[in-house]
Amino acid sequence: MQLTRGVSRRAVLTWIGKTAGAAAMYQAMASLGYASESNFDEKNYQLKGEAPKGSTVLILGGGLAGMTAAFEMRKAGYQVKILEYNQRAGGRCWTLRGGDKYTELGGASQECKFDEGLYINPGPWRIPYHHYAVLHYCKQFNVKLEVFSQINHNAYVHSTKAFGGKPKRYREVHADFQGHIAELLAKCVNQKGLDGAMTKEDTERLLLIMRQWGSLNGDDQYVKSVEASLMRGYDVMPGGGLMPTQQYSAPMPRGELLNSNLWQHLLTGNEFEYQSTIFQPIGGMDMIAKAFEKEVGSLIRYSSKVTKIHQDDKGVTVSYVDSQNPGDTLTESADWCVCTIPLSILGQIPANFSGKLSSAIRAVPYDTSVKIGLQFKRRFWEEDEQIYGGISYTDMPIEMISYPSTDYHSPGKGVLLAGYLWDANSYEFTAMSPEMRIKKALEYGSKIHPQYMDEFDNGVAVAWHRVPWINGCYGLWTPESREAHYKNLCEIDNRIVLAGEHASYIPAWMEGAILSSLDAVNRLHAHAQAAKNTPA
């Protein structure tokens, strides 16, 4: 079923995990496409045999899916051309730097004023270690990577409804949550509560585990102690010489911690797609797009807005206009077509697709998301709070603050991902002007970092439902829509095949876009070879 907008997908999946167990949660995530490991194998995705002599392919869209298709099909001998709406390649693999200008639907324009070397990735910003296809091309095209810090135990978790609205360090919540659970379970063991379910040896082993895992003291209690402070930190850190004597820290009350819901943020870093190691390209995510563009840029016609797609038994003809200076309608024809245009845009373009494909295109809405990047006069999160990379989480509409995982201790200014919004929060911010989005991000963020207002320099805010060339963030499938339409969306439709993250089980990720493209061009290549060998 379609998830209710009042409750986030993450909240629903968390609820499933707590009530029905991890296996049920993983099954639900797999159905929605959020728990799928990449099945990339370089040997299996190389096109077999040469293209039929003189065969031409037109690729619609110069994002990662389109450029992957172009790269692989040209290697096989096809004559390839790409039509790209923007004046750059990469699609959602997009980085904003100082001097970049962007106009959203509605006419609001922004100019990024970040200092040289600073940037924000409005689209993808992380590469999990198991996204093998992305990593394969990064290696092949010499895209330099660095580690992205997902979890930082010194970052914050925050709730406006708990602890007087004061943020808590991640390590404090993590240690206290484990400690209180361990104490309760140890008490159950000591009171013989598990004797009917476990042998004496097993209960003794479990008790030992709880003492270590939960940092319990000699009385099997989680209290202010050296054991607890070794996990959650000290009120006064151990020093040297005649420095002040170390002071242990006191755990948060168990009931208050459990009722705060802060513990739910501990789950995120344990989810498969966020487990270490995670990477990012040095200098911005569009380093990947630029690397692809270096290989296939000569094949791309930029500023090309597709206005009509027509196919028959002999080929495909696409009509388009210049997206920057619309004038005369131009046409491009080819034997075959790989279409990577987002479904939210493709559904608005006249095309003679089959009924099944047309229905599939219309069946997939696009989700909402907003990202806000703020530049500050200094890296106060490092200088004042010793936060180096990682993410702070909050129940405020901005949802999270991500700290740069690069250039630590750099003098001068720094940029934070000061909001990454989904669901109802995203819709609310999408309705605002860019200036108001930035203003609200400052207002909310200052409740975690009081330095915000004094240190703020400038910012940009991208609402994906207002991005002209996609009108949304990514293709939002449900188990029911996948069952009814996914196969029809992916199958070759006469002379056209679709590719992109929307045609994958890894939606919203670059890996899904690339894998979808590799699968599509392999099938189209085999189809073209078979068509050549079929008598007319």
ZAMARGU-4260 file (C-alpha; in steps of 0.2 Angstrom, whole numbers, plus 5000, padded with zeros to 4 digits):
<rodrens>
0) 5000/5000/5000 | 5005/5018/4998 | 5013/5024/5014 | 5003/5038/5023 | 5012/5055/5021
5) 5010/5058/5040 | 5021/5044/5044 | 5038/5042/5036 | 5044/5026/5027 | 5058/5025/5040
10) 5046/5026/5054 | 5035/5013/5047 | 5050/5001/5044 | 5056/5004/5061 | 5039/5000/5068
15) 5039/4984/5058 | 5056/4979/5065 | 5051/4982/5083 | 5034/4973/5082 | 5038/4959/5070
20) 5057/4957/5070 | 5072/4960/5059 | 5067/4947/5046 | 5050/4955/5043 | 5058/4973/5042
25) 5071/4967/5029 | 5057/4959/5019 | 5047/4975/5019 | 5063/4985/5014 | 5067/4973/5000
30) 5049/4974/4993 | 5051/4993/4993 | 5068/4992/4986 | 5078/4999/5001 | 5088/4983/5006
35) 5094/4977/4990 | 5113/4973/4988 | 5120/4977/4971 | 5122/4961/4960 | 5135/4969/4949
40) 5148/4958/4941 | 5159/4966/4928 | 5161/4950/4918 | 5142/4947/4917 | 5138/4965/4911
45) 5150/4967/4897 | 5141/4967/4880 | 5144/4950/4871 | 5149/4952/4853 | 5149/4967/4841
50) 5135/4978/4836 | 5126/4975/4820 | 5136/4985/4807 | 5130/5003/4806 | 5118/5002/4820
55) 5113/5018/4829 | 5107/5022/4846 | 5099/5037/4853 | 5100/5040/4872 | 5088/5052/4880
60) 5096/5059/4896 | 5114/5062/4900 | 5114/5056/4918 | 5123/5042/4925 | 5111/5029/4917
65) 5113/5038/4900 | 5131/5040/4900 | 5134/5022/4906 | 5123/5016/4891 | 5133/5027/4879
70) 5150/5021/4886 | 5146/5002/4885 | 5136/5003/4868 | 5150/5013/4860 | 5163/5000/4865
75) 5152/4987/4857 | 5152/4997/4840 | 5136/5006/4840 | 5135/5024/4834 | 5129/5034/4849
80) 5121/5051/4852 | 5114/5058/4869 | 5101/5072/4870 | 5103/5080/4887 | 5091/5094/4894
85) 5104/5103/4905 | 5120/5112/4900 | 5129/5099/4910 | 5129/5080/4911 | 5126/5070/4927
90) 5108/5072/4931 | 5105/5071/4949 | 5124/5067/4952 | 5125/5086/4954 | 5136/5097/4965
95) 5134/5116/4968 | 5149/5127/4971 | 5152/5146/4971 | 5147/5154/4956 | 5134/5141/4951
100) 5117/5147/4947 | 5100/5138/4948 | 5082/5142/4944 | 5068/5132/4951 | 5050/5130/4945
105) 5041/5145/4949 | 5056/5156/4944 | 5065/5158/4960 | 5084/5159/4956 | 5099/5156/4967
110) 5117/5159/4965 | 5129/5149/4976 | 5141/5160/4985 | 5152/5147/4993 | 5170/5150/4995
115) 5182/5141/4983 | 5184/5122/4987 | 5167/5121/4996 | 5151/5113/4989 | 5135/5105/4993
120) 5128/5089/4984 | 5109/5092/4981 | 5107/5074/4975 | 5117/5059/4980 | 5131/5061/4993
125) 5136/5044/4999 | 5143/5028/4990 | 5140/5012/5001 | 5154/4999/5000 | 5142/4987/4992
130) 5138/4998/4977 | 5150/4988/4966 | 5145/4996/4950 | 5148/5014/4955 | 5164/5009/4963
135) 5169/5000/4947 | 5167/5015/4936 | 5176/5026/4949 | 5191/5015/4949 | 5190/5013/4930
140) 5189/5032/4927 | 5201/5036/4941 | 5189/5045/4952 | 5197/5048/4969 | 5187/5043/4984
145) 5188/5047/5003 | 5178/5040/5018 | 5161/5047/5022 | 5158/5047/5040 | 5140/5041/5043
150) 5141/5039/5062 | 5150/5051/5074 | 5148/5046/5092 | 5152/5064/5097 | 5138/5072/5086
155) 5121/5075/5093 | 5104/5067/5094 | 5090/5079/5098 | 5072/5080/5103 | 5062/5096/5106
160) 5051/5085/5118 | 5065/5078/5129 | 5078/5084/5141 | 5072/5102/5140 | 5076/5102/5121
165) 5094/5100/5125 | 5104/5089/5113 | 5113/5074/5119 | 5129/5067/5112 | 5126/5051/5101
170) 5139/5042/5112 | 5129/5046/5128 | 5112/5039/5121 | 5121/5024/5113 | 5130/5019/5130
175) 5115/5023/5141 | 5102/5013/5130 | 5114/4998/5130 | 5117/5000/5148 | 5099/5001/5154
180) 5094/4986/5143 | 5109/4976/5150 | 5105/4980/5168 | 5087/4974/5165 | 5092/4958/5157
185) 5105/4955/5170 | 5092/4957/5183 | 5081/4945/5174 | 5095/4932/5174 | 5099/4935/5192
190) 5081/4933/5197 | 5081/4916/5188 | 5068/4923/5175 | 5077/4914/5161 | 5080/4897/5169
195) 5066/4889/5160 | 5072/4895/5143 | 5091/4893/5145 | 5104/4881/5153 | 5113/4887/5169
200) 5129/4888/5158 | 5120/4899/5145 | 5113/4911/5158 | 5130/4913/5165 | 5137/4917/5148
205) 5123/4929/5144 | 5126/4938/5161 | 5144/4940/5156 | 5140/4947/5139 | 5128/4959/5147
210) 5141/4965/5159 | 5153/4969/5145 | 5140/4975/5132 | 5131/4986/5144 | 5146/4992/5155
215) 5138/4986/5171 | 5147/4988/5187 | 5152/4974/5200 | 5134/4974/5206 | 5127/4972/5188
220) 5120/4990/5188 | 5122/5003/5175 | 5126/5019/5186 | 5139/5033/5187 | 5155/5023/5186
225) 5171/5020/5178 | 5163/5007/5167 | 5149/5018/5161 | 5161/5033/5158 | 5173/5022/5147
230) 5158/5021/5135 | 5148/5037/5137 | 5162/5049/5141 | 5168/5059/5157 | 5162/5075/5165
235) 5180/5079/5167 | 5192/5070/5155 | 5207/5061/5162 | 5222/5072/5161 | 5241/5072/5165
240) 5252/5079/5179 | 5242/5090/5191 | 5227/5093/5180 | 5210/5091/5188 | 5205/5074/5193
245) 5194/5064/5181 | 5175/5064/5185 | 5163/5051/5180 | 5147/5055/5171 | 5130/5051/5176
250) 5119/5041/5164 | 5102/5048/5159 | 5087/5041/5169 | 5081/5025/5160 | 5062/5030/5159
255) 5067/5048/5152 | 5078/5040/5139 | 5066/5027/5133 | 5052/5040/5132 | 5063/5052/5122
260) 5064/5041/5107 | 5082/5047/5104 | 5087/5029/5104 | 5079/5026/5087 | 5093/5036/5078
265) 5105/5022/5084 | 5097/5011/5071 | 5101/5021/5056 | 5120/5017/5055 | 5116/4999/5057
270) 5105/4998/5042 | 5113/4989/5027 | 5114/5004/5016 | 5123/5015/5029 | 5135/5002/5036
275) 5154/5006/5035 | 5163/5009/5024 | 5154/5023/5015 | 5163/5034/5002 | 5162/5051/4993
280) 5172/5058/4979 | 5185/5070/4984 | 5179/5087/4978 | 5160/5083/4976 | 5149/5070/4969
285) 5149/5077/4952 | 5167/5071/4950 | 5159/5054/4945 | 5148/5063/4932 | 5163/5073/4925
290) 5173/5057/4924 | 5159/5049/4913 | 5158/5065/4903 | 5176/5065/4899 | 5173/5048/4891
295) 5157/5051/4882 | 5155/5070/4882 | 5158/5071/4863 | 5142/5061/4860 | 5131/5073/4870
300) 5120/5087/4863 | 5117/5098/4878 | 5102/5110/4881 | 5090/5098/4872 | 5072/5097/4878
305) 5063/5082/4871 | 5046/5086/4865 | 5040/5070/4856 | 5045/5052/4854 | 5040/5041/4839
310) 5045/5023/4835 | 5040/5011/4821 | 5047/4995/4815 | 5062/5003/4807 | 5068/5015/4820
315) 5065/5029/4833 | 5063/5048/4829 | 5064/5061/4843 | 5059/5079/4842 | 5067/5092/4853
320) 5070/5110/4855 | 5084/5120/4863 | 5080/5121/4882 | 5089/5137/4884 | 5083/5146/4868
325) 5067/5137/4862 | 5065/5139/4843 | 5063/5128/4828 | 5060/5110/4832 | 5074/5098/4828
330) 5074/5079/4826 | 5086/5065/4828 | 5083/5047/4822 | 5091/5031/4826 | 5089/5012/4825
335) 5086/5010/4844 | 5083/5021/4859 | 5088/5020/4877 | 5077/5032/4887 | 5083/5037/4904
340) 5072/5052/4906 | 5064/5052/4923 | 5046/5045/4923 | 5039/5061/4930 | 5045/5070/4914
345) 5043/5056/4902 | 5024/5055/4906 | 5022/5072/4900 | 5030/5069/4883 | 5019/5063/4868
350) 5025/5046/4863 | 5018/5031/4855 | 5023/5018/4868 | 5013/5002/4871 | 4998/5003/4882
355) 5008/4993/4895 | 5023/5004/4895 | 5012/5020/4896 | 5002/5013/4911 | 5019/5009/4920
360) 5026/5026/4917 | 5010/5034/4924 | 5010/5022/4939 | 5026/5029/4947 | 5025/5045/4957
365) 5041/5054/4962 | 5045/5057/4981 | 5049/5073/4989 | 5065/5079/4997 | 5074/5095/5001
370) 5092/5099/5004 | 5099/5115/5012 | 5118/5119/5012 | 5124/5133/5023 | 5141/5141/5023
375) 5148/5148/5040 | 5162/5159/5044 | 5172/5146/5053 | 5171/5127/5056 | 5163/5130/5074
380) 5157/5112/5075 | 5176/5106/5075 | 5183/5121/5085 | 5170/5122/5098 | 5162/5105/5099
385) 5175/5092/5092 | 5163/5086/5079 | 5173/5079/5064 | 5161/5072/5051 | 5145/5062/5054
390) 5127/5067/5057 | 5117/5074/5071 | 5098/5069/5071 | 5083/5079/5077 | 5064/5078/5077
395) 5064/5096/5070 | 5059/5098/5052 | 5077/5099/5046 | 5079/5081/5052 | 5098/5081/5052
400) 5114/5091/5051 | 5128/5083/5042 | 5146/5088/5045 | 5159/5088/5031 | 5170/5072/5031
405) 5185/5081/5023 | 5197/5095/5026 | 5197/5094/5045 | 5205/5109/5054 | 5204/5119/5038
410) 5206/5138/5042 | 5192/5149/5036 | 5174/5145/5031 | 5165/5128/5030 | 5148/5121/5023
415) 5136/5110/5032 | 5122/5100/5025 | 5110/5109/5037 | 5094/5100/5032 | 5089/5084/5023
420) 5070/5084/5023 | 5058/5071/5018 | 5039/5068/5018 | 5028/5081/5026 | 5043/5092/5031
425) 5049/5092/5013 | 5032/5097/5006 | 5031/5111/5018 | 5049/5118/5014 | 5046/5115/4995
430) 5031/5128/4997 | 5043/5141/5004 | 5055/5152/4994 | 5073/5147/4994 | 5076/5162/5006
435) 5063/5156/5018 | 5070/5138/5018 | 5087/5145/5023 | 5080/5156/5036 | 5070/5141/5044
440) 5086/5130/5043 | 5095/5143/5053 | 5081/5145/5066 | 5080/5126/5069 | 5099/5123/5068
445) 5102/5136/5081 | 5093/5125/5094 | 5107/5112/5092 | 5121/5124/5088 | 5119/5141/5096
450) 5133/5148/5085 | 5122/5147/5069 | 5116/5165/5069 | 5133/5174/5072 | 5143/5163/5061
455) 5131/5161/5046 | 5138/5168/5029 | 5126/5162/5015 | 5116/5147/5009 | 5107/5137/4995
460) 5091/5126/4996 | 5086/5114/4983 | 5068/5107/4983 | 5067/5092/4972 | 5049/5094/4967
465) 5054/5111/4960 | 5069/5105/4950 | 5063/5108/4932 | 5071/5092/4924 | 5064/5080/4936
470) 5049/5087/4946 | 5054/5075/4961 | 5067/5066/4970 | 5066/5048/4964 | 5053/5035/4958
475) 5042/5030/4972 | 5037/5012/4970 | 5025/5002/4981 | 5025/4982/4982 | 5008/4983/4973
480) 5014/4995/4959 | 5030/4984/4957 | 5019/4969/4955 | 5008/4977/4942 | 5020/4987/4932
485) 5039/4985/4935 | 5041/4971/4922 | 5032/4981/4909 | 5042/4996/4913 | 5059/4987/4910
490) 5054/4976/4895 | 5060/4982/4878 | 5045/4991/4869 | 5048/4988/4851 | 5064/4999/4848
495) 5065/5008/4865 | 5070/5002/4882 | 5070/5012/4898 | 5084/5014/4911 | 5087/5024/4927
500) 5085/5022/4946 | 5066/5021/4943 | 5069/5004/4933 | 5079/4996/4948 | 5077/4988/4965
505) 5089/5001/4972 | 5079/5017/4970 | 5086/5034/4973 | 5104/5027/4973 | 5117/5029/4958
510) 5119/5011/4959 | 5101/5008/4954 | 5103/5019/4939 | 5119/5011/4933 | 5113/4993/4935
515) 5097/4997/4927 | 5107/5004/4912 | 5119/4989/4911 | 5104/4977/4911 | 5094/4987/4898
520) 5109/4989/4886 | 5113/4970/4887 | 5095/4966/4883 | 5094/4979/4869 | 5111/4973/4862
525) 5104/4955/4861 | 5088/4961/4854 | 5097/4971/4840 | 5108/4956/4836 | 5093/4945/4835
530) 5083/4957/4824 | 5098/4958/4811 | 5098/4939/4810 | 5079/4938/4807 | 5073/4938/4789
535) 5063/4953/4784
</rodrens>
